[in-house]
Amino acid sequence: MREAVIVSGARTAVGKFGGGLKGIKVVDLGALVIKEALKRAGLRPAITDLEKSCRPDAFGDFDMTAINKKYHDYDSSLKPVFVDEVIMGNVLQAAQGQNVARQSCIMAGLPEETPAYTINKVCASGMKAIAVAAQTILAGDSEIVVAGGMENMSNAPFAVPGARWGYRMAMPYAQITDVMVHDGLFEIFNGYHMGMTAENLAALYKISREEQDAFSLVSQNRALAAIANGSFKEEIVPVMIPGKKGPVAF
């Protein structure tokens, strides 16, 4: 039986809402970690003769298109491989452009021939992407798959749902929707914020506030200890943020 294994991984540091990463597009964050994960695995994306033969004649007989050259900054000592697929989880896709996984795939320097698609399973989107990647390998459909998740809640826009066709005399009732809340944090069938789900579950299972606070304290202390010990240091790739005195590593 075939076996699916994870050979490499990378992530950015975790920011806060409206913090240092608010000006960085989610597709840029995705591209950064895709590229870093491949490099850490000792791999660089390349195109096979089969894929090259499928290109239109106008592309010419060359290994890289102009857009591929723009983003391809891999060392030639890395092993060239054709990535069968890129699967990325993402929830808040409004106004981020078509198929954010595809954008990150191209911006990570992978050939345009590399298929990519985005999964939205809300909080489990990234986990589902990895599970699907493993399934395609186990099924024999793929050999190498890049999978993960990307999100920047600070990028989520406000929307004016009725503006396309005009509000006319209903202007006092025009609605502006916070996409971050509506698409990411709102339970659509019962009409309440996901925080209310936590309150409902606490009441249903009789979990006291004291028990919740105690659990939270243990979790917080573990996180602080792990940060102090440098437990996460090696898995984090810096994000360069433009600053007044030059780029700053986040």
Buried (B, 14 or more C-beta within 10 A) or exposed (E): EEEBEEEEBBBBBEBEEEEBBBEBBBBBBBBBBBBBBBBBBEBBBBBEEEBBEEBEEEEEEEEBBEEBEEBBEBEEEBEEBBBBBBBBBBBBBBEBEEBBBBBBBBBBBBBBBBBBBBBEBEEBBBBBBBBBBBEBBEEEEBEBBBBBBBBBBBBBEEBEEBEEEEEEEEEEEEEEBBBBBBBBBBEEEEEEEEEEEEEEEBEEEEEEEEEEEEEEEEEEEEEEEEEEEEEEEEBBBEBEBEEEEEEEEB
